[in-house]
Amino acid sequence: MSVKVIALVTFNEDQSRALAAYLDATGPLLESAGAKIVQQFTVKEVLVGKRPARKIIIAEYPNREAVDMVFQSEAYKNIIPLRDIAFSDYHISVVSGNETENATGNDIVGQTKFPEH
């Protein structure tokens, strides 16, 4: 079963070389795990609260083992210092496929159906 991973990130604008090096290193990691970037968004406006990040990136991995293969690899661990230079905010999470369920499995928005994209 495929796994979606969401990244909430803000690039350090004055660290374009570090960002380029980080992306050059992570591209092959994603490819070797069979992962792909499926959507990217730029946060344009915050309606309530603080902006969580400037970019939202959604990646799809073939399974949870592929996620762990990337984030627990020595290659990834070796670029963490570069990541910390390239980004001022960097948050990665595995997300579920049914965002309307709470921890007990009950649908928290009733019978509302969200459109699929």
N, CA, C and O of each residue as an XYZ file, in Angstrom:
468
protein
N       0.845     -1.175      0.000
C       0.000      0.000      0.000
C       0.897      1.247      0.000
O       1.834      1.342      0.792
N       0.609      2.178     -0.873
C       1.440      3.375     -0.961
C       1.258      4.249      0.276
O       0.232      4.204      0.955
N       2.291      5.043      0.542
C       2.329      5.910      1.720
C       2.597      7.329      1.242
O       3.482      7.560      0.418
N       1.829      8.275      1.762
C       2.040      9.685      1.435
C       2.827     10.345      2.572
O       2.564     10.117      3.752
N       3.785     11.157      2.181
C       4.607     11.916      3.118
C       4.461     13.381      2.762
O       4.578     13.762      1.598
N       4.206     14.199      3.770
C       4.043     15.627      3.540
C       5.221     16.365      4.168
O       5.614     16.098      5.304
N       5.765     17.290      3.403
C       6.870     18.125      3.882
C       6.385     19.565      3.970
O       5.875     20.115      2.994
N       6.544     20.168      5.127
C       6.250     21.591      5.327
C       7.604     22.258      5.498
O       8.271     22.067      6.515
N       8.010     23.039      4.506
C       9.377     23.572      4.512
C       9.409     25.052      4.149
O       8.528     25.574      3.466
N      10.452     25.696      4.631
C      10.775     27.054      4.219
C      12.250     27.062      3.866
O      13.095     26.698      4.683
N      12.557     27.481      2.641
C      13.944     27.549      2.196
C      14.621     28.767      2.800
O      14.007     29.825      2.936
N      15.884     28.615      3.161
C      16.700     29.771      3.514
C      17.087     30.445      2.211
O      17.908     29.921      1.458
N      16.506     31.596      1.943
C      16.687     32.250      0.649
C      18.138     32.615      0.351
O      18.521     32.713     -0.815
N      18.941     32.817      1.377
C      20.344     33.172      1.156
C      21.252     31.944      1.113
O      22.475     32.073      1.172
N      20.663     30.763      1.012
C      21.448     29.523      0.982
C      21.097     28.667     -0.241
O      20.856     27.466     -0.123
N      21.074     29.300     -1.403
C      20.666     28.581     -2.616
C      21.628     27.452     -2.981
O      21.198     26.433     -3.521
N      22.904     27.612     -2.700
C      23.866     26.527     -2.997
C      23.612     25.318     -2.107
O      23.663     24.178     -2.568
N      23.338     25.571     -0.831
C      23.051     24.464      0.093
C      21.769     23.750     -0.331
O      21.693     22.522     -0.287
N      20.772     24.517     -0.738
C      19.519     23.916     -1.192
C      19.753     23.069     -2.434
O      19.263     21.943     -2.516
N      20.485     23.589     -3.384
C      20.758     22.837     -4.608
C      21.510     21.538     -4.298
O      21.203     20.492     -4.871
N      22.474     21.602     -3.408
C      23.234     20.411     -3.037
C      22.344     19.398     -2.316
O      22.454     18.193     -2.541
N      21.472     19.894     -1.455
C      20.546     19.013     -0.742
C      19.607     18.315     -1.731
O      19.408     17.103     -1.651
N      19.038     19.076     -2.655
C      18.125     18.491     -3.645
C      18.849     17.509     -4.555
O      18.283     16.483     -4.934
N      20.088     17.810     -4.909
C      20.890     16.881     -5.722
C      21.112     15.562     -4.996
O      21.155     14.500     -5.618
N      21.254     15.636     -3.675
C      21.495     14.424     -2.884
C      20.215     13.637     -2.631
O      20.238     12.407     -2.619
N      19.099     14.335     -2.428
C      17.861     13.622     -2.093
C      17.155     13.039     -3.312
O      16.422     12.058     -3.189
N      17.363     13.623     -4.473
C      16.739     13.090     -5.688
C      17.025     11.612     -5.898
O      16.092     10.826     -6.061
N      18.291     11.217     -5.898
C      18.596      9.789     -6.064
C      18.071      8.910     -4.925
O      17.729      7.749     -5.151
N      18.005      9.450     -3.707
C      17.445      8.681     -2.588
C      15.973      8.365     -2.833
O      15.527      7.232     -2.653
N      15.231      9.389     -3.248
C      13.809      9.179     -3.549
C      13.646      8.179     -4.689
O      12.815      7.273     -4.622
N      14.440      8.354     -5.723
C      14.344      7.480     -6.885
C      14.638      6.032     -6.512
O      13.929      5.125     -6.946
N      15.676      5.808     -5.712
C      16.031      4.435     -5.335
C      14.951      3.785     -4.465
O      14.825      2.561     -4.446
N      14.177      4.597     -3.751
C      13.090      4.071     -2.913
C      11.786      3.923     -3.698
O      10.795      3.420     -3.167
N      11.783      4.355     -4.947
C      10.560      4.294     -5.746
C       9.571      5.387     -5.401
O       8.383      5.271     -5.702
N      10.058      6.460     -4.765
C       9.193      7.573     -4.366
C       9.153      8.628     -5.459
O      10.051      8.726     -6.295
N       8.083      9.413     -5.424
C       7.985     10.517     -6.379
C       7.240     11.675     -5.718
O       6.384     11.473     -4.857
N       7.582     12.882     -6.138
C       6.864     14.074     -5.693
C       5.572     14.121     -6.497
O       5.607     14.116     -7.727
N       4.428     14.167     -5.810
C       3.157     14.158     -6.525
C       2.479     15.520     -6.562
O       1.695     15.799     -7.469
N       2.776     16.371     -5.581
C       2.206     17.720     -5.587
C       3.121     18.660     -4.810
O       3.814     18.256     -3.876
N       3.100     19.925     -5.222
C       3.815     20.982     -4.508
C       2.919     22.212     -4.458
O       2.200     22.523     -5.408
N       2.981     22.895     -3.332
C       2.186     24.098     -3.148
C       3.061     25.175     -2.524
O       3.988     24.880     -1.770
N       2.755     26.423     -2.846
C       3.345     27.570     -2.171
C       2.255     28.202     -1.325
O       1.168     28.496     -1.821
N       2.548     28.411     -0.042
C       1.567     29.042      0.837
C       1.523     30.521      0.472
O       2.513     31.236      0.636
N       0.395     30.972     -0.014
C       0.234     32.357     -0.471
C      -0.290     33.270      0.624
O       0.089     34.439      0.703
N      -1.175     32.726      1.480
C      -1.836     33.558      2.460
C      -2.267     32.688      3.631
O      -2.742     31.570      3.435
N      -2.107     33.191      4.830
C      -2.571     32.499      6.023
C      -3.858     33.171      6.482
O      -3.903     34.388      6.660
N      -4.889     32.384      6.670
C      -6.169     32.939      7.092
C      -6.294     32.995      8.615
O      -6.861     33.941      9.162
N      -5.768     31.989      9.287
C      -5.822     31.939     10.745
C      -4.506     31.349     11.243
O      -4.027     30.359     10.692
N      -3.928     31.934     12.257
C      -2.700     31.400     12.846
C      -1.456     31.846     12.100
O      -1.480     32.767     11.284
N      -0.365     31.153     12.416
C       0.927     31.465     11.794
C       1.150     30.577     10.579
O       0.654     29.452     10.516
N       1.891     31.088      9.633
C       2.218     30.293      8.447
C       3.099     29.115      8.877
O       4.138     29.321      9.505
N       2.698     27.889      8.548
C       3.481     26.728      8.963
C       4.781     26.581      8.170
O       5.772     26.067      8.687
N       4.773     27.021      6.952
C       5.924     26.908      6.059
C       5.579     27.651      4.781
O       4.426     28.025      4.562
N       6.567     27.861      3.950
C       6.291     28.513      2.668
C       5.953     27.524      1.564
O       5.261     27.864      0.604
N       6.439     26.307      1.703
C       6.189     25.277      0.685
C       5.597     24.044      1.350
O       5.964     23.681      2.467
N       4.682     23.415      0.642
C       4.131     22.138      1.053
C       4.378     21.181     -0.103
O       3.989     21.441     -1.242
N       5.031     20.076      0.209
C       5.397     19.099     -0.815
C       4.835     17.751     -0.389
O       5.011     17.331      0.754
N       4.162     17.080     -1.306
C       3.615     15.760     -1.024
C       4.348     14.747     -1.890
O       4.414     14.879     -3.112
N       4.894     13.738     -1.230
C       5.594     12.658     -1.924
C       4.843     11.356     -1.691
O       4.218     11.160     -0.649
N       4.913     10.483     -2.664
C       4.285      9.171     -2.529
C       5.373      8.102     -2.606
O       6.180      8.071     -3.534
N       5.367      7.233     -1.605
C       6.306      6.117     -1.523
C       5.528      4.830     -1.754
O       4.336      4.777     -1.453
N       6.169      3.799     -2.277
C       5.430      2.557     -2.535
C       4.932      1.869     -1.260
O       3.921      1.168     -1.292
N       5.639      2.066     -0.134
C       5.245      1.453      1.136
C       6.034      2.115      2.273
O       6.925      2.928      2.026
N       5.706      1.767      3.489
C       6.362      2.379      4.652
C       7.852      2.016      4.715
O       8.668      2.820      5.167
N       8.199      0.832      4.271
C       9.602      0.416      4.275
C      10.442      1.345      3.394
O      11.596      1.632      3.714
N       9.869      1.808      2.300
C      10.588      2.727      1.409
C      10.825      4.070      2.090
O      11.876      4.682      1.900
N       9.854      4.537      2.884
C      10.028      5.782      3.646
C      11.201      5.624      4.606
O      12.088      6.475      4.670
N      11.192      4.517      5.353
C      12.265      4.274      6.320
C      13.609      4.101      5.625
O      14.640      4.523      6.147
N      13.598      3.479      4.441
C      14.838      3.291      3.697
C      15.507      4.641      3.414
O      16.730      4.754      3.488
N      14.716      5.654      3.093
C      15.260      6.986      2.814
C      15.706      7.672      4.094
O      16.869      8.050      4.226
N      14.784      7.834      5.041
C      15.051      8.677      6.200
C      15.963      8.038      7.243
O      16.498      8.741      8.100
N      16.149      6.726      7.189
C      17.063      6.065      8.114
C      18.385      5.679      7.469
O      19.242      5.069      8.109
N      18.546      6.035      6.203
C      19.775      5.666      5.496
C      20.959      6.519      5.938
O      20.797      7.654      6.387
N      22.134      5.954      5.804
C      23.364      6.700      6.094
C      23.505      7.883      5.145
O      23.973      8.951      5.539
N      23.101      7.690      3.898
C      23.196      8.779      2.917
C      22.358      9.975      3.372
O      22.798     11.119      3.260
N      21.149      9.715      3.887
C      20.320     10.813      4.363
C      20.912     11.434      5.626
O      20.970     12.657      5.754
N      21.342     10.603      6.538
C      21.942     11.114      7.776
C      23.147     12.005      7.478
O      23.395     12.978      8.191
N      23.884     11.676      6.439
C      25.065     12.462      6.074
C      24.731     13.849      5.541
O      25.575     14.744      5.591
N      23.514     14.045      5.030
C      23.162     15.369      4.484
C      22.320     16.207      5.448
O      21.865     17.293      5.089
N      22.113     15.716      6.654
C      21.343     16.492      7.632
C      21.988     17.848      7.915
O      21.266     18.842      8.000
N      23.305     17.938      8.065
C      23.892     19.273      8.274
C      23.611     20.221      7.102
O      23.374     21.410      7.312
N      23.637     19.708      5.895
C      23.320     20.500      4.710
C      21.852     20.916      4.731
O      21.526     22.059      4.410
N      20.972     19.999      5.105
C      19.541     20.294      5.229
C      19.311     21.430      6.215
O      18.505     22.326      5.964
N      20.018     21.389      7.331
C      19.837     22.404      8.368
C      20.289     23.790      7.916
O      19.834     24.797      8.460
N      21.159     23.849      6.947
C      21.584     25.129      6.356
C      20.573     25.585      5.300
O      20.243     26.768      5.218
N      20.091     24.650      4.502
C      19.230     24.973      3.361
C      17.821     25.414      3.758
O      17.172     26.148      3.013
N      17.341     24.971      4.932
C      15.965     25.237      5.337
C      15.913     25.944      6.685
O      16.677     25.623      7.596
N      15.008     26.906      6.804
C      14.752     27.506      8.116
C      13.636     26.761      8.842
O      13.573     26.792     10.071
N      12.761     26.097      8.104
C      11.710     25.226      8.647
C      11.738     23.941      7.857
O      11.842     23.960      6.630
N      11.645     22.823      8.552
C      11.684     21.533      7.866
C      10.930     20.521      8.715
O      11.438     20.075      9.744
N       9.732     20.158      8.297
C       8.899     19.212      9.031
C       8.376     18.169      8.056
O       7.766     18.505      7.040
N       8.617     16.906      8.371
C       8.200     15.806      7.510
C       7.267     14.903      8.306
O       7.567     14.544      9.445
N       6.133     14.533      7.705
C       5.169     13.667      8.382
C       4.592     12.656      7.404
O       4.427     12.939      6.217
N       4.291     11.486      7.916
C       3.519     10.500      7.168
C       2.058     10.834      7.421
O       1.658     11.044      8.567
N       1.261     10.885      6.369
C      -0.158     11.219      6.518
C      -1.012     10.026      6.116
O      -0.613      9.194      5.301
N      -2.198      9.967      6.709
C      -3.107      8.865      6.408
C      -3.959      9.216      5.200
O      -4.029     10.371      4.779
N      -4.598      8.203      4.658
C      -5.438      8.410      3.490
C      -6.830      8.901      3.817
O      -7.530      9.379      2.924
N      -7.262      8.800      5.080
C      -8.600      9.228      5.442
C      -8.504     10.270      6.539
O      -8.564      9.941      7.724
N      -8.357     11.516      6.151
C      -8.148     12.601      7.087
C      -9.381     12.932      7.910
O      -9.289     13.729      8.844
N     -10.528     12.349      7.599
C     -11.749     12.700      8.315
C     -11.975     11.831      9.546
O     -12.910     12.093     10.303
N     -11.159     10.811      9.776
C     -11.365      9.947     10.925
C     -10.568     10.427     12.121
O      -9.443     10.903     11.971
N     -11.146     10.305     13.313
C     -10.403     10.608     14.525
C      -9.749      9.330     15.034
O      -9.832      8.288     14.382
N      -9.104      9.400     16.183
C      -8.342      8.267     16.701
C      -9.205      7.027     16.942
O      -8.682      5.913     16.914
N     -10.490      7.183     17.174
C     -11.375      6.039     17.417
C     -11.948      5.473     16.126
O     -12.688      4.490     16.156
N     -11.614      6.082     14.994
C     -12.121      5.611     13.716
C     -13.452      6.223     13.335
O     -14.010      5.884     12.292
N     -13.970      7.116     14.161
C     -15.240      7.769     13.844
C     -15.014      8.911     12.875
O     -14.030      9.645     12.972
N     -15.928      9.048     11.951
C     -15.854     10.122     10.967
C     -16.165     11.441     11.666
O     -17.273     11.626     12.170
N     -15.199     12.364     11.702
C     -15.370     13.607     12.462
C     -16.111     14.685     11.694
O     -16.408     15.742     12.252
N     -16.413     14.448     10.443
C     -17.147     15.461      9.675
C     -18.472     14.901      9.151
O     -19.000     15.372      8.143
N     -18.993     13.905      9.839
C     -20.292     13.368      9.437
C     -20.205     12.648      8.097
O     -19.254     11.916      7.824
N     -21.181     12.867      7.303
C     -21.263     12.193      6.015
C     -20.673     13.029      4.877
O     -20.833     12.683      3.706
N     -20.002     14.107      5.211
C     -19.429     14.985      4.192
C     -18.397     14.224      3.387
O     -17.526     13.566      3.956
N     -18.483     14.305      2.099
C     -17.511     13.689      1.201
C     -16.690     14.787      0.556
O     -17.229     15.746      0.004
N     -15.390     14.632      0.634
C     -14.502     15.608      0.019
C     -14.195     15.166     -1.410
O     -14.057     13.972     -1.676
N     -14.088     16.118     -2.321
C     -13.769     15.752     -3.705
C     -12.353     15.190     -3.786
O     -11.451     15.657     -3.091
N     -12.169     14.203     -4.623
C     -10.843     13.652     -4.828
C     -10.207     14.326     -6.023
O     -10.876     14.649     -7.004
N      -8.927     14.530     -5.929
C      -8.182     15.178     -7.016
C      -7.244     14.236     -7.667
O      -6.537     14.614     -8.601
